[in-house]
């Protein structure tokens, strides 16, 4: 840090002429022995301040790492995700209901016809008044009901190419 000098000059701090001065290699100034120690102590204190600032900065980094999910922009992304999922779930539920209602209505209509058919069938059996033409008509009607139940509804699923969820991007 310091080298001895034999020429007489003034100390940088006290300004006194001294026979022996020591030059600081860092700032290139010359100091008497007493002021050299003060200068060295100032450098030690500055180093401690730098260490303290470094520790504080390191602590800030650790806190930000822990707080990643609570940052404002991450919260916005999380909110967008929740809203998008909610929209998708609601759309899926709406589509399910649109599929279920016609199917349920169709089954209810078939059951209504079947109940009437059963009533008519019991009456014919109880009255014991039927022949082959009646039997053929009854068989054909029952087959028509079966076909109605097996026949798929005239419904299909279409995908729209327009998005109802806004895509987000990160810039910067």
C-alpha positions as CSV (number, residue, x, y, z in Angstrom):
1,X,0.0,0.0,0.0
2,X,2.6,2.6,1.0
3,X,6.2,3.1,0.1
4,X,8.8,5.1,2.0
5,X,10.1,8.3,0.6
6,X,13.2,10.2,1.8
7,X,12.6,13.6,0.2
8,X,11.0,16.3,2.3
9,X,7.5,17.2,1.3
10,X,4.1,18.0,2.8
11,X,1.6,15.5,4.1
12,X,-1.6,15.5,2.0
13,X,-3.8,15.6,5.1
14,X,-2.1,17.8,7.7
15,X,0.0,19.9,5.3
16,X,3.1,19.7,7.5
17,X,6.6,19.1,6.1
18,X,7.8,15.8,7.2
19,X,11.2,14.0,6.7
20,X,9.4,10.7,6.0
21,X,6.3,10.5,3.9
22,X,4.5,7.4,2.6
23,X,2.8,7.3,-0.7
24,X,-0.5,5.5,-1.1
25,X,-0.4,3.3,-4.2
26,X,-4.2,3.8,-4.6
27,X,-4.6,7.6,-4.7
28,X,-0.8,8.4,-5.2
29,X,-0.9,11.0,-2.4
30,X,1.8,11.3,0.3
31,X,1.0,11.0,4.0
32,X,2.9,11.3,7.3
33,X,2.8,8.1,9.4
34,X,-0.1,9.3,11.6
35,X,-2.2,10.5,8.7
36,X,-1.3,7.3,6.7
37,X,-3.0,5.3,9.5
38,X,-6.1,7.7,9.3
39,X,-6.2,7.3,5.5
40,X,-5.9,3.5,5.9
41,X,-8.8,3.6,8.4
42,X,-10.9,5.6,5.9
43,X,-10.3,2.9,3.3
44,X,-11.2,0.2,5.7
45,X,-14.5,2.0,6.5
46,X,-15.2,2.4,2.8
47,X,-14.6,-1.3,2.3
48,X,-17.0,-2.1,5.1
49,X,-19.6,0.2,3.5
50,X,-19.2,-1.7,0.2
51,X,-19.5,-5.1,2.0
52,X,-22.7,-3.8,3.7
53,X,-24.2,-2.5,0.4
54,X,-23.3,-5.9,-1.2
55,X,-25.0,-7.8,1.7
56,X,-28.1,-5.6,1.3
57,X,-28.2,-6.1,-2.4
58,X,-27.9,-9.9,-2.0
59,X,-30.8,-9.8,0.5
60,X,-32.9,-7.8,-2.0
61,X,-32.2,-10.5,-4.6
62,X,-33.2,-13.3,-2.2
63,X,-36.4,-11.4,-1.3
64,X,-37.3,-10.9,-5.0
65,X,-36.7,-14.6,-5.7
66,X,-39.1,-15.6,-2.9
67,X,-41.6,-12.9,-4.0
68,X,-41.7,-14.0,-7.7
69,X,-45.4,-15.1,-7.7
70,X,-46.5,-11.9,-6.0
71,X,-45.1,-9.5,-8.5
72,X,-47.6,-7.3,-10.3
73,X,-46.9,-8.7,-13.8
74,X,-47.0,-12.3,-12.7
75,X,-50.3,-11.6,-10.9
76,X,-51.7,-10.3,-14.2
77,X,-50.6,-13.5,-16.0
78,X,-52.2,-15.6,-13.3
79,X,-55.4,-13.6,-13.5
80,X,-55.4,-14.0,-17.3
81,X,-55.0,-17.7,-16.9
82,X,-57.9,-18.0,-14.4
83,X,-60.1,-15.9,-16.6
84,X,-59.3,-17.9,-19.7
85,X,-59.9,-21.2,-18.0
86,X,-63.2,-19.9,-16.7
87,X,-64.3,-18.8,-20.2
88,X,-63.3,-22.3,-21.6
89,X,-65.2,-24.1,-18.8
90,X,-68.3,-21.9,-19.3
91,X,-68.3,-22.5,-23.1
92,X,-67.8,-26.2,-22.6
93,X,-70.8,-26.3,-20.1
94,X,-72.9,-24.3,-22.5
95,X,-72.1,-26.7,-25.3
96,X,-72.9,-29.7,-23.1
97,X,-76.3,-28.2,-22.2
98,X,-77.0,-27.6,-25.9
99,X,-76.3,-31.3,-26.6
100,X,-78.1,-32.7,-23.6
101,X,-81.4,-30.7,-23.9
102,X,-82.3,-32.0,-27.4
103,X,-81.3,-35.5,-26.4
104,X,-83.4,-35.3,-23.3
105,X,-86.3,-33.8,-25.2
106,X,-86.1,-36.6,-27.8
107,X,-86.0,-39.3,-25.2
108,X,-89.0,-37.7,-23.4
109,X,-91.0,-37.6,-26.6
110,X,-90.1,-41.3,-27.4
111,X,-91.1,-42.3,-23.8
112,X,-94.4,-40.4,-24.2
113,X,-95.2,-42.3,-27.4
114,X,-94.0,-45.6,-25.8
115,X,-96.3,-45.1,-22.8
116,X,-99.3,-44.5,-25.1
117,X,-98.2,-47.6,-27.2
118,X,-98.1,-49.7,-24.0
119,X,-101.6,-48.5,-23.0
120,X,-102.9,-49.3,-26.5
121,X,-101.1,-52.7,-26.4
122,X,-102.6,-53.7,-23.0
123,X,-106.1,-52.6,-24.2
124,X,-105.8,-54.8,-27.3
125,X,-104.6,-57.7,-25.2
126,X,-107.3,-57.2,-22.6
127,X,-110.0,-56.9,-25.3
128,X,-108.6,-59.9,-27.0
129,X,-109.7,-58.3,-30.3
130,X,-106.7,-58.3,-32.8
131,X,-105.5,-60.0,-35.9
132,X,-102.3,-60.1,-38.0
133,X,-102.9,-56.6,-39.5
134,X,-103.0,-55.2,-35.9
135,X,-99.9,-57.1,-35.0
136,X,-98.0,-55.9,-38.0
137,X,-99.0,-52.3,-37.3
138,X,-97.9,-52.7,-33.6
139,X,-94.6,-54.3,-34.6
140,X,-93.9,-51.5,-37.2
141,X,-94.7,-48.8,-34.7
142,X,-92.4,-50.3,-32.1
143,X,-89.6,-50.6,-34.7
144,X,-90.1,-46.9,-35.6
145,X,-89.7,-46.0,-31.9
146,X,-86.5,-48.0,-31.7
147,X,-85.1,-46.3,-34.8
148,X,-86.0,-42.8,-33.3
149,X,-84.0,-43.7,-30.2
150,X,-81.0,-45.0,-32.2
151,X,-81.0,-42.2,-34.7
152,X,-78.5,-39.6,-33.8
153,X,-79.7,-36.0,-33.5
154,X,-78.9,-33.7,-36.3
155,X,-76.2,-31.9,-34.3
156,X,-72.6,-31.4,-34.9
157,X,-69.7,-29.5,-33.2
158,X,-68.1,-26.6,-35.1
159,X,-65.0,-24.8,-34.2
160,X,-64.8,-21.1,-34.8
161,X,-61.4,-19.8,-35.9
162,X,-61.9,-16.6,-34.0
163,X,-60.5,-16.7,-30.5
164,X,-62.6,-15.6,-27.6
165,X,-59.5,-15.7,-25.4
166,X,-57.0,-12.9,-26.0
167,X,-53.4,-14.3,-26.3
168,X,-50.9,-12.4,-24.1
169,X,-47.3,-11.8,-25.0
170,X,-44.4,-10.5,-22.9
171,X,-42.5,-7.6,-24.5
172,X,-39.2,-6.1,-23.3
